[in-house]
Amino acid sequence: RHRVLSGIQPTADSFHLGNYLGAVRQWVELQDEYDAFYFIPDLHAITVPQDPKELRARTRRAAAQLLAVGIDPARSTLFVQSHVPEHAQLAWVLNCITGFGEAGRMTQFKDKSARQGSDQASVGLFTYPVLQAADILLYRPQRVPVGEDQRQHLELTRDLAQRFNSRYKKTFVVPEAHIVTGIAKIYDLQEPTAKMSKSGSGVSGRIDILDDPAVSAKKIRSAVTDNEREIRYDTAEKPGVSNLLTIQSALTGTPVATLVEGYVGKGYGDLKSDTADAVSAFSAPVRTAFTEYMNDPAELDRILRDGAEHARSIASRTLAQVYDRVGFLPPK
Ligand code: TYM
């Protein structure tokens, strides 16, 4: 069976709808067909300052959310990155075949370090995409389901895999990004030309999957649209309206064109209240399941322990090959 792998950072109390529609929903679908590995990259999280207590809590919450949206530990391997030390070990080796300029061209690094200032930005932030490449290459997946913002990191991963394979010996699978057009970039409700994100325009621009339905409905009601009245899909002229159509279509399964036909003669209020209904129908069972997992920490620990054990059994074999190929003397 072919393999998929992906990760989501534990840097907020809740995933937002962009995380879910752009990535995690595909993870759930892919676990039927693929040997699936999903993990919580806590090593990546500390590339920017984190409160230790909060990080630990958010790591648990991330695991509980993944289970709540349908990641099934009987079919998928779910684990925490720091439980598998091979990630950091392979990252070191890959750091040594990555160009300084190559890493410096990563747009996410440029954006984040510009925001923090070069004295505040860590070396960890600089080498973040190399760690991400290690996360992926250790497991030799064919596909990596992510949102649009991860495309460049996937390109770097492919380059590093090819470089290692040709410099030493064929070791890594060169993975493909699995990016679903139409939903790979969900936009901020307040600033519909920017992606929905944990930082972004603030909480009002972002729908968290654990939001109370009344809260998400309020955010959607105050979403920025435009001065026309017509509901149509046009990302250039009507980014706000188009984003709501995308969200509603993705959550209900009704094609955007069908939604648009149904709105002839109706107004933005209708679009917003239908979208809020779709969000609350999705989030109600997720919130219930999330609470159940959070109330059973022993079960959560067991799932993560089993996941890490299985992940390590694969990661350690890849790392041993890598160490051998670069010429490290094995301990005797
Ligand atoms: P992270 O934690 O920022 O986001 C998790 C996933 O959500 C996607 N995403 C979006 N998709 C659509 N619209 C949006 N507005 C939106 N915002 C976020 C992201 O593309 C991502 O797929 N570097 C990764 C984590 C990572 C990883 C990996 C991923 C670490 N190692 C190995 C894949 C493979 C990140 O920060 O994602």
Residues whose N, C-alpha, C, O or C-beta is under 5 A from the ligand:
A	BS01	TYM	L5 S6 G7 I8 Q9 G18 N19 G22 A23 P41 H44 Q132 D135 I136 P145 V146 G147 E148 D149 Q150 I183 A184 K185 I186 K195 M196
